[in-house]
Amino acid sequence: MRKDPSAPMGSVTPLWLDSKALQGTLTGEAVRRRIDLYLPAGHTGDGLPLLVDLVGFTAGGPAHTNWKNHGENVPERLDRLIHSGAMPPVAVAFPDCFTRLGGNQYVDSVALGAWEQFLIAEMLPLIEGQFGCGGAGRRGVFGKSSGGYGAIYHALKHGGTVWSAAACHSGDMGFELMYRHEFPAVLRTLAKYQGSIPAFLEHFHTALKTRDEDWMTIMLLAQAASFDPDPSAPWGLRLPVDPYTCELIPERWAAWTAYDPLSLAPQYLDNLRALKALFIDCGDVDQYNLLYGARRMHRLLTDNAVAHIYQEFPDTHSSIDYRMDVSLPILAKALIG
């Protein structure tokens, strides 16, 4: 599936990390985690910038290093881009941050795990200590969808200190547009299990076949575990709506929206200004309404004189890995500049 068979093949090395940040989660997450590390052909890692790939919901980092039918996986894409001269050589880490709720928002949660700390305090020292890549001023983070959310969240919280470049592809922002209208369907699904979240999860993890509505439900539960965990509830899960009337519970919904990048941005603008590159894009017919959140972020950053690149492209939310051809060279060039 390599688009350019003449491009020298880089290497992918699997690393394993026994995490302390993931111990004792209410969802029972595995603490032993795989991190694939891509190095370009002819490089040991020493002195290279380091990019970290945060994947979207339902996937883990190694999904991006696996063989891909009728298309490139990310290492093959990197081989082509580097060989063509479109981008300088970089190391790229692919951490497995999959969870029993199907995904991750890359934040610290008492229910789902301290994923922010996993990435910063555990993964980066492991990779940089062994391979000599990255380091202060030479780290970037990128992702799509939930991974795009993770990229912009980490840029907001740790821009200029941990991360020096970030790319957010179709990332979660504008929560009232993307989440609020999903809660009625989630409650209808849970009603099949007498409203019991544990009963639904038992079905989800044992069913021979899951349904589309099951995936939407578990996705909203994963967001609940990330943004508003309840240590007293089974799996640490509670929804921000009344289970009978579907009315928003103000304090619970406020806990969610506090994590919206549009809510976070005003207090972290200086961190974004400290980045060497910030890239944001979204499809103009994104089926999760993320375009409008992206436009709001673009306007907020423009109004506050935060340097960034913003692009809209003619596509949906799905199958948009080709957008890495735009973002990855921007990040790599910024980190060596």
Salt bridges, closest charged atoms under 4 A:
ASP18 OD1 - ARG32 NH1 3.10
GLU29 OE1 - ARG33 NH2 3.73
ASP36 OD1 - ARG34 NE 2.76
ASP53 OD2 - HIS64 ND1 2.54
GLU72 OE1 - ARG77 NH1 3.64
GLU72 OE2 - ARG80 NE 2.67
ASP79 OD2 - ARG2 NH1 3.07
ASP96 OD1 - ARG33 NH1 3.85
GLU116 OE2 - LYS157 NZ 3.37
GLU116 OE2 - HIS158 NE2 2.62
GLU128 OE2 - ARG139 NE 2.50
GLU176 OE2 - ARG296 NH1 2.49
GLU182 OE2 - HIS181 NE2 3.11
GLU213 OE2 - LYS192 NZ 3.47
GLU213 OE2 - ARG211 NE 3.72
ASP214 OD2 - HIS203 NE2 3.25
ASP214 OD1 - ARG211 NH2 3.17
ASP228 OD1 - ARG238 NH2 2.94
ASP228 OD2 - ARG252 NE 2.55
ASP230 OD2 - ARG238 NH1 3.74
ASP270 OD1 - ARG273 NH1 2.68
ASP281 OD1 - HIS169 ND1 2.88
ASP281 OD2 - ARG323 NE 2.75
ASP286 OD2 - HIS317 ND1 2.68
GLU312 OE2 - ARG295 NE 2.77
ASP321 OD2 - LYS68 NZ 3.17
ASP325 OD1 - ARG77 NH1 2.77
ASP325 OD2 - ARG80 NH2 2.97
